């Protein structure tokens, strides 16, 4: 076997192993989640916020009472903005204003709960 083939195979093995170890690390380091609620257009918006210290790592809307298409527009646009800016002081999404406000209120509520620990 040529030396270059051995190096390529070793590279592939190392790449695969790094992915496996990364997966185990992520499973072992579960971030604390905090639940929050806010008022949407047609009812309550519930979220789970994963935090690492003071940093927002992930936001997941667990339930809402709003029109699915409108709510999804807010979810798809406002959650990345909150995570990028690390703030709920972001613009509402046009056409989904109340859902946007409900998500921001719920995230703010969850962040306040994280500070109680």
Secondary structure, DSSP 4 states (H G I P E B T S, - for coil): --HHHHHHHHHHHHHHHHHHHHHHHHHHSPPEEEEEEEE-SSSEEEEEEEEETTEEEEEEEEE--S-HHHHHHHHHHHHHHHHHHTSS--PPPTT-HHHHHHHHHHHHHHHHHHHT-
